[in-house]
Amino acid sequence: KIVLVYKIQLFHHENRYSAWKIKNKYEELYPTQQIDFFYEPPYFKVNSEYFMTKVSAEKKMDSIKVIFPDCFVITEFIPLNEF
């Protein structure tokens, strides 16, 4: 079984260090929340934790947009056992 979830892509850039800085900044602000840092050629990407609804992801995005101006909501299908 797979589940549709939402995430916030905080940043994507070709420079690993720039993306790493964004990851660290988010972890400082939200130390209890899971964050993903990965490489998807040609970009390093930083994604937030999972959200069950688009509305909840958009609310969070609105609250962090000042700090992370490039962020936007993305959808993802994940196996239920990963959630």
MOSUL-V859334 format. One record per backbone hydrogen bond with DSSP energy under -0.5 kcal/mol. NH is the residue of the N-H (numbers start at 1). CO is the residue of the C=O. If there is no record, write none. Layout:
NH	CO
NH	CO
This chain:
3	78
5	3
5	76
6	51
7	74
9	7
9	72
10	8
10	46
11	46
13	44
16	14
19	15
20	16
21	17
22	18
23	19
24	20
25	21
26	22
27	23
28	24
29	25
30	26
33	30
36	47
38	45
40	38
40	43
43	40
44	13
45	38
46	11
47	36
48	8
51	6
57	53
58	54
59	55
60	56
61	57
62	58
63	59
64	60
64	61
65	61
67	64
68	64
71	68
72	9
74	7
76	5
78	3
78	76
80	1
82	79
83	79
83	80
